[in-house]
Amino acid sequence: MKIFHPEILSKAGLRIDARKNSNASPTPLHVHHGVELVYVYSGAGTTAIDGTSYPITKGTVCLIPEGLTHHYTTEHPFRFYNILFGFDVFSPPELAELRALPMMASLFFDAGKNGARTLSLMPTQHLLFEFTAENLIHEVGAPNVFSLVRAKALVKELLILIARKAQEPRQAFCARPSRAFIRMLGFVHEHYTEKVSLGQVAAAGGLSEKYASVVFQESAGKSFVDYLTQLRLDMAKHLLKTSDAPIIEIAFRCGFNDASYFTLQFKRDTHQTPRQFRHQAITKSL
């Protein structure tokens, strides 16, 4: 079994390495002498971490603590950021500070088979993760006297983003998702802000509409329409909290083509209108 060492891969000779990859073929079973973060920014596939399979789509971040076996397969060639590091790059006080953060210990230090292994980031979190990863790639690719300090700070930023996301409720999929479902899920995550039909999703999975509906329900635990609506609503909530964009603009940006329908679905989900939700979020932040 192949073992990857961050300090060998890194041009800086650090226990931190970051790179951007594209893959269309399976990877063999391997293990890392360090922590691995894999963030998918395009495509879909399946990853197996410590013997458990998970679907991976646009926005998925895989968390692989040191010593756990890992491999993945692709349903569509996918592009991803690959980040490797050892926690020993941090000083004892820095390490203690990280371990004290909510979720950090269970995700990376005391992780057992039941620990979170994949998380799905929101689209706005995609931008933050990718921006930070690009900066990290630059630091380890063109090392100088500032590289170690900056690289450690960037790794911390990524870990904090992941820990915050891990505190949120997680979507549970079936234990062994089918290849057709993974393809369909990948299509939904790539196009949910657009007009998406069951026919398009079924075609992405190579299934009839009727069978695609059954597969999606069994694999995601909810119908395609409910899953798509929830994905859009989650994004809308985030934008209502973090931007001052008009509500109708947020509705359209999240894939709702009818403002009244958006308000109806939003009230069903939160028991509040979008305006009430935003006002409450602003009040809590004061």
Stockholm file with secondary structure:
# STOCKHOLM 1.0

chainA/1-286         MKIFHPEILSKAGLRIDARKNSNASPTPLHVHHGVELVYVYSGAGTTAIDGTSYPITKGTVCLIPEGLTHHYTTEHPFRFYNILFGFDVFSPPELAELRALPMMASLFFDAGKNGARTLSLMPTQHLLFEFTAENLIHEVGAPNVFSLVRAKALVKELLILIARKAQEPRQAFCARPSRAFIRMLGFVHEHYTEKVSLGQVAAAGGLSEKYASVVFQESAGKSFVDYLTQLRLDMAKHLLKTSDAPIIEIAFRCGFNDASYFTLQFKRDTHQTPRQFRHQAITKSL
#=GR chainA/1-286 SS CEEECHHHHCTTCSSEEEEEEEESSCCCCEEESSEEEEEEEEEEEEEEETTEEEEEETTEEEEECTTCCEEEEEEEEEEEEEEEECGGGSCHHHHHHHHTSTTHIIIIISCCTTSCCEEECCHHHHHHHHHHHHHHHHHHHSCCTTHHHHHHHHHHHHHHHHHHHHTSCCCCCCSSCCHHHHHHHHHHHHHTTSCCCHHHHHHHHTCCHHHHHHHHHHHHSSCHHHHHHHHHHHHHHHHHHHCCCCHHHHHHHTTCSCHHHHHHHHHHHHSSCHHHHHHHHHHHHC
#=GC SS_cons         CEEECHHHHCTTCSSEEEEEEEESSCCCCEEESSEEEEEEEEEEEEEEETTEEEEEETTEEEEECTTCCEEEEEEEEEEEEEEEECGGGSCHHHHHHHHTSTTHIIIIISCCTTSCCEEECCHHHHHHHHHHHHHHHHHHHSCCTTHHHHHHHHHHHHHHHHHHHHTSCCCCCCSSCCHHHHHHHHHHHHHTTSCCCHHHHHHHHTCCHHHHHHHHHHHHSSCHHHHHHHHHHHHHHHHHHHCCCCHHHHHHHTTCSCHHHHHHHHHHHHSSCHHHHHHHHHHHHC
//
